[in-house]
Amino acid sequence: MKEIAKQKKLPPVYTGKWETATDAEVQAELEKGAPFTYRFNVPKEGKIPSL
């Protein structure tokens, strides 16, 4: 995804591929040694209150 966006000269955007993954699917990928990252749900509109 990142490389495609780079080629199109666009900012990288997450497609939500793992948004609906089950715990079992995630665990299976982690056991395979797949790289991972933390993602946070952020509203597309409005503001996020400060802490």
N, CA, C and O atoms as CSV, one atom per row, in Angstrom:
chain,resi,resn,atom,element,x,y,z
A,1,MET,N,N,0.820,-1.189,0.000
A,1,MET,CA,C,0.000,0.000,0.000
A,1,MET,C,C,0.864,1.253,0.000
A,1,MET,O,O,0.600,2.215,-0.721
A,2,LYS,N,N,1.907,1.217,0.830
A,2,LYS,CA,C,2.777,2.383,0.947
A,2,LYS,C,C,3.489,2.661,-0.372
A,2,LYS,O,O,3.596,3.813,-0.791
A,3,GLU,N,N,3.971,1.617,-1.020
A,3,GLU,CA,C,4.700,1.787,-2.281
A,3,GLU,C,C,3.775,2.289,-3.391
A,3,GLU,O,O,4.171,3.131,-4.197
A,4,ILE,N,N,2.556,1.780,-3.433
A,4,ILE,CA,C,1.601,2.234,-4.454
A,4,ILE,C,C,1.299,3.712,-4.267
A,4,ILE,O,O,1.280,4.475,-5.232
A,5,ALA,N,N,1.061,4.117,-3.015
A,5,ALA,CA,C,0.793,5.532,-2.738
A,5,ALA,C,C,1.999,6.386,-3.127
A,5,ALA,O,O,1.848,7.474,-3.683
A,6,LYS,N,N,3.189,5.884,-2.832
A,6,LYS,CA,C,4.411,6.630,-3.157
A,6,LYS,C,C,4.531,6.822,-4.670
A,6,LYS,O,O,4.876,7.908,-5.135
A,7,GLN,N,N,4.244,5.762,-5.437
A,7,GLN,CA,C,4.317,5.850,-6.894
A,7,GLN,C,C,3.313,6.852,-7.447
A,7,GLN,O,O,3.587,7.534,-8.434
A,8,LYS,N,N,2.146,6.940,-6.805
A,8,LYS,CA,C,1.107,7.860,-7.253
A,8,LYS,C,C,1.262,9.258,-6.645
A,8,LYS,O,O,0.444,10.149,-6.872
A,9,LYS,N,N,2.355,9.423,-5.853
A,9,LYS,CA,C,2.647,10.689,-5.188
A,9,LYS,C,C,1.497,11.126,-4.275
A,9,LYS,O,O,1.108,12.293,-4.249
A,10,LEU,N,N,0.966,10.145,-3.526
A,10,LEU,CA,C,-0.101,10.389,-2.567
A,10,LEU,C,C,0.394,10.009,-1.173
A,10,LEU,O,O,1.321,9.210,-1.044
A,11,PRO,N,N,-0.212,10.571,-0.134
A,11,PRO,CA,C,0.182,10.144,1.219
A,11,PRO,C,C,-0.294,8.714,1.459
A,11,PRO,O,O,-1.332,8.318,0.928
A,12,PRO,N,N,0.443,7.929,2.249
A,12,PRO,CA,C,0.007,6.561,2.512
A,12,PRO,C,C,-1.287,6.551,3.327
A,12,PRO,O,O,-1.455,7.344,4.254
A,13,VAL,N,N,-2.188,5.652,2.973
A,13,VAL,CA,C,-3.472,5.538,3.653
A,13,VAL,C,C,-3.709,4.066,3.967
A,13,VAL,O,O,-3.511,3.201,3.113
A,14,TYR,N,N,-4.130,3.789,5.187
A,14,TYR,CA,C,-4.426,2.416,5.589
A,14,TYR,C,C,-5.795,2.012,5.061
A,14,TYR,O,O,-6.763,2.755,5.219
A,15,THR,N,N,-5.885,0.842,4.434
A,15,THR,CA,C,-7.129,0.387,3.818
A,15,THR,C,C,-8.073,-0.305,4.786
A,15,THR,O,O,-9.211,-0.602,4.422
A,16,GLY,N,N,-7.635,-0.567,5.994
A,16,GLY,CA,C,-8.493,-1.236,6.967
A,16,GLY,C,C,-8.468,-2.749,6.852
A,16,GLY,O,O,-9.381,-3.424,7.328
A,17,LYS,N,N,-7.442,-3.281,6.229
A,17,LYS,CA,C,-7.353,-4.719,5.969
A,17,LYS,C,C,-7.549,-5.551,7.234
A,17,LYS,O,O,-8.230,-6.575,7.180
A,18,TRP,N,N,-6.989,-5.159,8.346
A,18,TRP,CA,C,-7.050,-5.955,9.578
A,18,TRP,C,C,-8.079,-5.433,10.574
A,18,TRP,O,O,-8.127,-5.904,11.710
A,19,GLU,N,N,-8.886,-4.487,10.175
A,19,GLU,CA,C,-9.849,-3.869,11.085
A,19,GLU,C,C,-10.860,-4.874,11.643
A,19,GLU,O,O,-11.315,-4.731,12.778
A,20,THR,N,N,-11.208,-5.877,10.860
A,20,THR,CA,C,-12.223,-6.843,11.292
A,20,THR,C,C,-11.633,-8.221,11.577
A,20,THR,O,O,-12.376,-9.195,11.693
A,21,ALA,N,N,-10.320,-8.317,11.690
A,21,ALA,CA,C,-9.671,-9.612,11.942
A,21,ALA,C,C,-10.048,-10.142,13.322
A,21,ALA,O,O,-10.196,-9.383,14.280
A,22,THR,N,N,-10.198,-11.446,13.397
A,22,THR,CA,C,-10.481,-12.079,14.688
A,22,THR,C,C,-9.185,-12.204,15.483
A,22,THR,O,O,-8.090,-12.078,14.933
A,23,ASP,N,N,-9.323,-12.453,16.775
A,23,ASP,CA,C,-8.139,-12.660,17.611
A,23,ASP,C,C,-7.329,-13.845,17.106
A,23,ASP,O,O,-6.099,-13.813,17.144
A,24,ALA,N,N,-8.004,-14.893,16.632
A,24,ALA,CA,C,-7.314,-16.083,16.124
A,24,ALA,C,C,-6.489,-15.751,14.878
A,24,ALA,O,O,-5.365,-16.231,14.733
A,25,GLU,N,N,-7.040,-14.938,13.984
A,25,GLU,CA,C,-6.311,-14.543,12.775
A,25,GLU,C,C,-5.076,-13.727,13.129
A,25,GLU,O,O,-4.002,-13.930,12.562
A,26,VAL,N,N,-5.234,-12.817,14.055
A,26,VAL,CA,C,-4.105,-11.983,14.479
A,26,VAL,C,C,-3.036,-12.846,15.130
A,26,VAL,O,O,-1.852,-12.701,14.825
A,27,GLN,N,N,-3.437,-13.736,16.018
A,27,GLN,CA,C,-2.489,-14.607,16.708
A,27,GLN,C,C,-1.728,-15.481,15.722
A,27,GLN,O,O,-0.522,-15.676,15.873
A,28,ALA,N,N,-2.418,-16.009,14.714
A,28,ALA,CA,C,-1.769,-16.852,13.699
A,28,ALA,C,C,-0.685,-16.065,12.965
A,28,ALA,O,O,0.392,-16.601,12.706
A,29,GLU,N,N,-0.952,-14.810,12.629
A,29,GLU,CA,C,0.042,-13.984,11.939
A,29,GLU,C,C,1.231,-13.687,12.845
A,29,GLU,O,O,2.379,-13.716,12.402
A,30,LEU,N,N,0.952,-13.400,14.114
A,30,LEU,CA,C,2.042,-13.122,15.054
A,30,LEU,C,C,2.935,-14.346,15.235
A,30,LEU,O,O,4.156,-14.219,15.325
A,31,GLU,N,N,2.328,-15.524,15.287
A,31,GLU,CA,C,3.110,-16.762,15.439
A,31,GLU,C,C,3.989,-17.022,14.228
A,31,GLU,O,O,5.045,-17.644,14.347
A,32,LYS,N,N,3.558,-16.545,13.054
A,32,LYS,CA,C,4.368,-16.692,11.842
A,32,LYS,C,C,5.524,-15.688,11.826
A,32,LYS,O,O,6.429,-15.788,10.998
A,33,GLY,N,N,5.485,-14.725,12.743
A,33,GLY,CA,C,6.536,-13.715,12.777
A,33,GLY,C,C,6.264,-12.524,11.886
A,33,GLY,O,O,7.180,-11.770,11.557
A,34,ALA,N,N,5.015,-12.346,11.493
A,34,ALA,CA,C,4.654,-11.217,10.630
A,34,ALA,C,C,4.892,-9.891,11.369
A,34,ALA,O,O,4.636,-9.802,12.570
A,35,PRO,N,N,5.377,-8.869,10.664
A,35,PRO,CA,C,5.557,-7.572,11.314
A,35,PRO,C,C,4.193,-6.992,11.682
A,35,PRO,O,O,3.186,-7.312,11.050
A,36,PHE,N,N,4.165,-6.150,12.693
A,36,PHE,CA,C,2.897,-5.565,13.117
A,36,PHE,C,C,3.084,-4.115,13.512
A,36,PHE,O,O,4.203,-3.631,13.683
A,37,THR,N,N,1.964,-3.441,13.650
A,37,THR,CA,C,1.959,-2.056,14.098
A,37,THR,C,C,0.693,-1.825,14.905
A,37,THR,O,O,-0.269,-2.583,14.786
A,38,TYR,N,N,0.689,-0.797,15.715
A,38,TYR,CA,C,-0.503,-0.418,16.468
A,38,TYR,C,C,-1.250,0.634,15.670
A,38,TYR,O,O,-0.645,1.560,15.131
A,39,ARG,N,N,-2.551,0.492,15.595
A,39,ARG,CA,C,-3.382,1.459,14.890
A,39,ARG,C,C,-4.500,1.918,15.820
A,39,ARG,O,O,-4.983,1.152,16.654
A,40,PHE,N,N,-4.894,3.151,15.669
A,40,PHE,CA,C,-5.940,3.730,16.491
A,40,PHE,C,C,-7.076,4.218,15.599
A,40,PHE,O,O,-6.838,4.804,14.544
A,41,ASN,N,N,-8.311,3.973,16.029
A,41,ASN,CA,C,-9.456,4.506,15.296
A,41,ASN,C,C,-9.549,5.994,15.578
A,41,ASN,O,O,-9.644,6.418,16.730
A,42,VAL,N,N,-9.521,6.777,14.516
A,42,VAL,CA,C,-9.576,8.224,14.629
A,42,VAL,C,C,-10.732,8.708,13.758
A,42,VAL,O,O,-10.836,8.295,12.602
A,43,PRO,N,N,-11.603,9.569,14.279
A,43,PRO,CA,C,-12.708,10.067,13.459
A,43,PRO,C,C,-12.196,10.827,12.242
A,43,PRO,O,O,-11.195,11.538,12.320
A,44,LYS,N,N,-12.889,10.671,11.122
A,44,LYS,CA,C,-12.482,11.356,9.897
A,44,LYS,C,C,-12.839,12.838,9.941
A,44,LYS,O,O,-12.239,13.653,9.240
A,45,GLU,N,N,-13.824,13.176,10.775
A,45,GLU,CA,C,-14.234,14.576,10.895
A,45,GLU,C,C,-14.257,14.970,12.360
A,45,GLU,O,O,-14.310,14.119,13.248
A,46,GLY,N,N,-14.218,16.269,12.597
A,46,GLY,CA,C,-14.288,16.763,13.957
A,46,GLY,C,C,-12.934,16.850,14.607
A,46,GLY,O,O,-11.904,16.753,13.941
A,47,LYS,N,N,-12.936,17.036,15.919
A,47,LYS,CA,C,-11.707,17.173,16.674
A,47,LYS,C,C,-11.613,16.079,17.726
A,47,LYS,O,O,-12.624,15.541,18.180
A,48,ILE,N,N,-10.401,15.766,18.099
A,48,ILE,CA,C,-10.138,14.822,19.165
A,48,ILE,C,C,-9.846,15.638,20.421
A,48,ILE,O,O,-8.963,16.496,20.403
A,49,PRO,N,N,-10.576,15.387,21.515
A,49,PRO,CA,C,-10.330,16.182,22.720
A,49,PRO,C,C,-8.935,15.928,23.264
A,49,PRO,O,O,-8.437,14.804,23.216
A,50,SER,N,N,-8.313,16.967,23.775
A,50,SER,CA,C,-6.976,16.819,24.373
A,50,SER,C,C,-7.112,16.243,25.772
A,50,SER,O,O,-8.164,16.349,26.403
A,51,LEU,N,N,-6.060,15.647,26.237
A,51,LEU,CA,C,-6.091,15.046,27.574
A,51,LEU,C,C,-5.821,16.038,28.660
A,51,LEU,O,O,-5.814,15.677,29.837
